Amino acid sequence: MKDFGLKKLYYSISEVSKLTGLEQYILRYWETEFEQLKPSKNRAGNRIYTNKDIKLILEIKKLLRDEKYTIEGAKKILAGMNFNTEQVNKSDEENTNKLKSETSLKKDLEEIKEILTYIYNNL
């Protein structure tokens, strides 16, 4: 996949639109046409795209725009491709768990710091 200069776990639809050169309405339409393209939504209900989603969007764009496939033809091509979603989902889950673990560790360290500061100030 291209190096977009951004190193994030999730991208908004406006970021993906800029990265891929596609309008937001096209991205939303493709979600209805291609079953593989199902970005998650955050608590506010906004779409959040992973690197896997962006890679898939670029592949769809290549098939439709460069290779001139119809949507039905592109669907057949993508169905035959190995977008190993189980492996990618596992990787995304591992990244999320790692982030949660780091956040928890940071909270624990901040709590320890507060306790030590309290003890030091009361000596």
C-alpha positions, 0 to 999 in steps of 0.5 A: 500500500502507498505510504500516505505520510499518516500513521494512524489506526483509523481515518475519517471519511474526509481523510480517506477521500483526500488520500484516495482522490474519491468523493465521500459520496462515492465511498459511501456508495461503494459500501452498499455495493461491495460487501468487503468494504464495511468500515466501523463507526465510532461512538458518534456514528462516524465512519472510521477506516483502517489501512485495510479499508483504504487498501480495498478502496484503492483496489476497487478504484483501480478495477473500476477506473483504470481497468474499466471493470463494471461494478459487477465485474469488480465484485467478481474479481474481489470475491476471488482475491484473498483479502484475509479479513480474519488475519487483518481483523486479528491484527486490528484487535491486537493493536486495539488491545495494545493501545488499551494496555498502554492506556491502562499502564499510563493510568497506573503510573499516574496513580503511583506518581500521585501516591509518591508525591503525597508521601513525599509531601507529608514526610 
